[in-house]
Structure formats: C-alpha cells, structure tokens
Amino acid sequence: MPKAYVFTRYGGPEVEAFADLPMPRPGPGELLVAVRAAGVDPVDWKLRDGYTRPGSAPVALPAVLGSEASGTVVATGPDTDGFAPGQAVFGCPLTIVIEVTA
C-alpha cells in the first residue's frame, strides 16, 4: 500500500498524519504517478481547515496533502494521450500534469 500524508478531519496541523492508502487506479484521462517530491501550499491548509469554493462539494476524507508533485508515470488511464509509463512529469495532481522535457 502506498503511504500518503493526509488530513483525517478538518482542523489544524494536529489532524495530519501518514496513512497507508489503497493503490489508486487511473481513470479516463488520468495518470498514476510515482511521486518523488510534493509541495504543500496555502491551498492545502485551506482545504484542511474546511474552506471550499462556493458550490464545491466537501473534500472526501482522508484527503491527501500536496497540491504540486513531481515523479514518474506508472500507468495511464483510458483515453490518455501523450503520456507513457516511465515519463517524468510535474504539476498539480488535481488539474493538469506537465511533461518534463529536459
């Protein structure tokens, strides 16, 4: 099981912990990335504190911290074009992943 840094309920730093989570499976248009580095930004603590955009659904708990990440593609979901296992990538795990070209 992969280890992830999560928050288990809304609150301050006391709700953060490492957790063993099931291996995710990439869905349509998604990538599974072996993360080598992740960044925790203000958006992470805002989500942990319970802030969401108006009209957004609450975050499902436990929620993984890290709004930016880099690593290597492990698998691609259906209808995912332009990426292949072994490629180095970085970006925001929730929206878009950008290929490392160097």
C-alpha positions, 0 to 999 in steps of 0.5 A: 500500500502506498503511504500518503500524508493526509488530513483525517478531519478538518482542523489544524496541523494536529489532524495530519498524519501518514496513512497507508492508502489503497493503490489508486487506479487511473481513470479516463484521462488520468495518470498514476504517478510515482511521486518523488517530491510534493509541495504543500501550499496555502491551498492545502491548509485551506482545504484542511481547515474546511474552506471550499469554493462556493458550490464545491462539494466537501473534500472526501476524507482522508484527503491527501496533502500536496497540491504540486508533485513531481515523479514518474508515470506508472500507468495511464488511464483510458483515453490518455494521450501523450503520456507513457509509463516511465515519463517524468512529469510535474504539476498539480495532481488535481488539474493538469500534469506537465511533461518534463522535457529536459 
